[in-house]
């Protein structure tokens, strides 16, 4: 399939209403029926305004966070429209990609045929 990878950049402590921007965005993703998102926490970074952001041992509030979603063009537009409608100040990138799913769905196979690193052979 052809679509887009949307990556949103924020900080751990940045809020929208009573939720963090990350929590709010994940809720929007789910509400819009988008199939998934990945949140990646960074150790440090430089924001678009030139400010240094870093996670410190006792304070993670300024820790950089990325929220990544892989979506169709229509899903991309709906998610960006939702962010715009809420006037959330958020930097993002939108890259055209090809995506798909490889292999069989695990739910179609009995658990006894799965490989385990912690048990010999299969269980």
C-alpha positions as CSV (number, residue, x, y, z in Angstrom):
1,X,0.0,0.0,0.0
2,X,1.0,3.6,-0.5
3,X,0.6,6.1,2.3
4,X,2.5,8.3,4.7
5,X,4.6,8.2,7.8
6,X,3.5,11.0,10.1
7,X,6.0,11.8,12.8
8,X,5.0,14.3,15.5
9,X,7.7,15.8,17.8
10,X,7.0,17.1,21.3
11,X,8.3,17.0,24.8
12,X,7.2,14.7,27.7
13,X,5.7,17.6,29.7
14,X,4.0,19.5,26.9
15,X,0.2,19.6,27.5
16,X,-3.0,20.1,25.6
17,X,-5.8,20.7,28.0
18,X,-5.5,18.2,30.9
19,X,-3.5,15.6,29.0
20,X,0.0,15.5,27.6
21,X,0.2,16.2,23.9
22,X,1.3,12.5,23.5
23,X,-1.7,11.2,25.3
24,X,-4.1,13.5,23.4
25,X,-2.6,12.5,20.1
26,X,-2.8,8.8,20.9
27,X,-6.5,9.3,21.8
28,X,-7.1,11.1,18.5
29,X,-5.4,8.2,16.6
30,X,-7.7,5.7,18.3
31,X,-10.8,7.9,17.9
32,X,-10.1,8.2,14.1
33,X,-9.8,4.4,13.8
34,X,-6.1,4.5,12.8
35,X,-4.6,1.1,13.4
36,X,-1.6,2.0,15.5
37,X,1.0,4.4,16.7
38,X,4.5,4.1,18.1
39,X,5.9,6.5,20.8
40,X,9.6,6.8,21.0
41,X,11.3,8.7,23.9
42,X,14.6,10.4,23.1
43,X,17.4,11.1,25.5
44,X,18.0,14.6,24.1
45,X,17.4,16.9,21.1
46,X,17.3,20.4,19.8
47,X,13.9,21.8,19.1
48,X,12.9,23.8,16.0
49,X,13.4,27.0,18.0
50,X,16.9,26.0,18.9
51,X,16.2,25.0,22.5
52,X,18.1,22.0,24.0
53,X,15.8,19.3,25.4
54,X,17.1,16.4,27.5
55,X,15.9,13.8,29.9
56,X,17.8,14.1,33.2
57,X,18.0,11.4,35.9
58,X,15.6,13.1,38.2
59,X,13.5,15.1,35.7
60,X,12.1,13.6,32.6
61,X,9.7,16.5,31.9
62,X,11.8,18.0,29.1
63,X,12.4,14.6,27.4
64,X,11.9,14.6,23.6
65,X,9.1,12.4,22.3
66,X,8.2,11.2,18.8
67,X,4.8,9.8,18.0
68,X,4.9,7.9,14.7
69,X,1.9,6.7,12.7
70,X,1.7,5.0,9.3
71,X,-1.5,5.9,7.5
72,X,-3.3,6.2,4.2
73,X,-3.6,9.6,2.5
74,X,-7.1,10.0,3.8
75,X,-6.2,9.0,7.4
76,X,-3.2,11.5,7.2
77,X,-5.5,14.3,6.3
78,X,-8.1,13.5,9.0
79,X,-5.4,13.3,11.7
80,X,-3.7,16.6,10.6
81,X,-7.2,18.2,10.4
82,X,-7.9,17.1,14.0
83,X,-4.6,18.6,15.2
84,X,-5.3,21.9,13.3
85,X,-8.9,22.0,14.7
86,X,-7.6,21.8,18.3
87,X,-4.9,24.4,17.5
88,X,-2.2,22.1,19.0
89,X,1.3,23.7,18.5
90,X,3.1,20.6,17.2
91,X,6.0,20.1,14.7
92,X,5.5,17.2,12.3
93,X,7.0,15.5,9.2
94,X,5.0,13.7,6.6
95,X,6.9,11.3,4.3
96,X,5.4,9.2,1.4
97,X,6.0,5.5,2.0
98,X,5.0,2.1,0.9
99,X,3.8,-0.2,3.7
100,X,2.3,-3.6,4.2
101,X,2.1,-6.6,6.5
102,X,4.3,-9.7,6.0
103,X,3.6,-13.2,7.3
104,X,0.4,-14.8,8.7
105,X,-1.7,-13.3,11.4
106,X,-0.7,-14.9,14.7
107,X,-4.4,-15.3,15.7
108,X,-4.8,-17.8,12.8
109,X,-2.2,-20.2,14.3
110,X,-2.5,-22.2,17.4
111,X,-0.2,-21.1,20.2
112,X,1.5,-24.5,20.3
113,X,3.2,-23.8,16.9
114,X,4.9,-20.6,18.1
115,X,8.6,-20.5,18.6
116,X,9.9,-19.5,22.1
117,X,13.3,-18.3,23.1
118,X,12.6,-19.4,26.6
119,X,11.4,-23.0,26.0
120,X,13.1,-25.7,23.9
121,X,11.6,-25.8,20.4
122,X,7.9,-25.0,20.3
123,X,5.5,-25.4,23.1
